[in-house]
Amino acid sequence: MKKKYVNECLDSTWISSKGVYVDRFEKDFCNYLDIGHATTVSNGTVALHLALLTLGIGPGDEVIVPTLTYIASVNAIAMVGATPIFVDSLEDSWNVDPLLIESKITARTKALMVVHLYGAPCEMNSISEICKRNNLLLIEDAAEAFGSTYSGKYVGSFGDISTFSFFGNKTITTGEGGMVASNNKEIIDRALYLKSQAVSSIREYWHDEIGYNFRMTNICAAIGVAQLEHATAIINKKAELAQWYKDELEGYPLSFQMDIPESRSSYWMVSILAINEEKRDGIRSHLKQNNIETRPLFYPAHTMPTFKTDESFPVSELISKRGMNLPSYPELTKKDVIHICERIKECF
């Protein structure tokens, strides 16, 4: 249906940020995830930036964030002039450790940003309680976790605001694109206003404050509508793919990112840990020699030059050094997975 919807955009001449598919994608997205309101944006990093702007986070504020995340989570905090405050991860799910969050709260802490890493949901019940108890805003970076669930709810529906990415390698894609979502209509109205150059609703070409052009095109939205029609099948295939890997590699000294109780990962990536960095690198090298692409896990943000700190985050550092992403695209067959796993077994 992608070609049909895109051709309809071209035929209508509504190819930029206005058109029926932008509204339709936003409504279909909300219906799929059971979230009250959403607004499209041009990419996932912009979604994070807009979310922070919408909540009024800026200079002098601190935002607690896991150090084990893609750098966009942390960059967005810096973009609005706030300070990222890092926290370590759990050994099993690789997500933020709720028990460590409160020790990072100061008088300047305004929000907590959780990241559902590689599709695995965070412990949102305990995290939500921490935010309520400490009067913190809760931001969900769900860029990698479209379709993941925790305690019977889709991730992205727990926080004050949530963000999603539709980059080409995400579970559903618009090529480039993102979404900002919330159950609070006033929040999304504010985000819509800011993303559209802060133009007045009652006076033409009048801009009440500094605004941004963060809008998604109608063509991208048309692709998103088509992707949503197949989202359940894609997510189910991803789960099947992960199970094939687990079955084939059972008994080998490798561990997988684990689901926490009451959760269902969308398995954006199937990721494993080797016993050490040397073994991880050896497996990756052997797979590369067999024309099988892998990727390392993200480097912890606190090790990056821009955000470097002397603090130690041992769990995140260990996971990053030992971990790798296996081929995880839904077009893989069981035969493909068996072939990949056979090459991995040759390393032992």
C-alpha positions, 0 to 999 in steps of 0.5 A, spaced: 500 500 500 506 504 500 506 506 493 498 507 493 498 512 498 505 515 496 502 516 489 495 519 492 500 524 495 503 526 489 497 526 485 494 531 490 500 535 490 500 535 497 507 533 498 509 537 504 507 538 511 500 538 510 495 533 507 490 528 509 496 523 511 499 527 516 492 527 520 491 520 518 498 517 521 497 521 527 490 518 529 492 511 527 498 511 531 494 513 537 489 508 536 494 502 535 498 504 541 492 507 545 495 513 547 491 520 547 494 525 542 500 525 538 504 529 533 508 527 527 516 530 526 521 530 522 526 525 525 527 521 532 532 526 535 527 532 533 522 528 537 526 528 543 528 536 542 521 538 541 519 534 548 524 537 552 522 544 549 514 542 550 515 541 557 519 547 558 526 544 560 532 548 559 538 552 562 539 550 570 535 544 569 537 537 570 535 531 567 536 524 569 538 519 563 541 512 563 548 512 560 547 506 556 543 509 550 544 512 543 547 519 544 541 522 541 537 521 548 543 525 551 544 530 545 537 533 546 538 534 553 544 538 552 540 542 546 535 545 550 541 547 555 539 542 561 544 538 564 544 530 563 545 526 569 547 519 568 545 513 571 547 506 571 543 500 568 540 493 570 544 487 568 539 483 565 534 488 561 540 493 560 535 498 562 535 504 567 536 501 574 530 504 578 534 503 585 539 508 583 535 513 580 533 517 587 540 518 589 541 522 583 535 527 584 537 534 586 533 541 587 535 542 580 532 535 577 526 537 573 525 530 569 527 523 568 528 520 561 527 513 560 530 509 554 527 502 552 533 500 550 533 495 543 525 494 544 526 492 551 521 495 556 523 499 562 520 497 569 515 503 568 511 502 575 516 503 579 519 508 575 512 512 575 512 512 582 519 515 583 517 521 579 510 522 582 514 521 589 519 526 587 514 531 583 519 529 576 516 530 569 517 523 566 519 522 558 519 516 555 524 515 549 521 509 545 525 510 539 527 503 539 520 500 542 514 501 538 510 496 540 513 493 546 508 492 552 509 493 560 504 491 564 498 490 559 500 497 556 504 500 550 510 503 552 510 511 550 503 511 554 506 511 561 510 518 561 508 525 561 510 525 554 514 520 549 518 520 543 518 515 537 523 514 531 521 512 524 528 511 521 529 506 516 532 501 521 526 502 526 520 497 527 516 501 522 519 506 518 517 513 514 524 513 511 526 519 516 521 521 521 518 521 528 512 522 533 511 526 540 505 523 544 502 524 550 495 523 554 495 530 555 492 534 550 495 541 552 502 538 552 501 536 544 497 542 542 504 546 545 508 541 541 504 542 535 505 550 536 512 549 537 514 545 531 510 549 526 514 556 527 510 558 533 505 561 529 499 565 532 493 561 531 489 568 530 494 572 526 497 570 519 504 570 519 505 572 526 510 568 531 509 569 538 515 566 540 521 562 538 519 556 534 522 550 529 520 547 523 520 540 525 514 537 521 513 531 517 511 531 510 505 528 507 509 523 503 513 520 509 506 520 513 503 516 507 509 511 508 507 511 516 500 509 515 502 503 510 507 501 515 502 501 521 497 496 517 503 491 517 505 493 524 503 487 528 505 482 523 512 485 523 513 485 531 510 478 531 516 476 526 521 480 530 519 476 536 519 469 532 526 471 530 529 472 537 526 466 539 530 462 533 536 465 535 535 463 543 534 456 541 540 455 536 545 458 541 542 455 547 548 452 551 553 456 549 556 462 553 552 467 551 547 471 554 541 475 551 538 481 553 532 479 558 525 481 558 522 483 565 516 480 568 510 483 565 513 485 559 514 484 551 519 486 547 518 488 540 526 486 539 528 492 535 535 488 535 536 481 537 543 483 542 547 478 545 553 478 550 559 474 550 564 473 556 568 478 555 570 484 549 576 480 546 571 474 545 565 479 542 570 482 537 572 475 535 565 473 534 564 479 530 570 479 526 569 471 524 562 473 522 564 479 518 569 474 514 563 470 512 559 477 510 555 477 516 554 484 518 553 486 526 554 492 530 557 493 537 552 496 543 552 503 544 558 506 548 555 509 554 554 516 554 559 518 559 565 515 555 563 520 550 568 526 549 562 531 550 559 528 556 565 525 559 565 524 567 570 521 572 564 517 575 563 509 574 557 506 571 560 499 571 554 495 569 553 499 563 560 499 561 561 492 562 554 491 557 557 495 552 564 492 552 561 485 551 555 486 547 553 486 540 547 486 535 545 480 531 542 481 524 535 483 526 531 485 520 524 481 519 526 479 512 530 473 515 528 466 514 529 461 519 535 458 515 538 465 515 538 465 522 541 457 523 546 459 518 548 465 522 548 461 529 553 456 525 558 461 524 557 464 531 558 456 534 565 456 530 568 461 535 567 456 540 
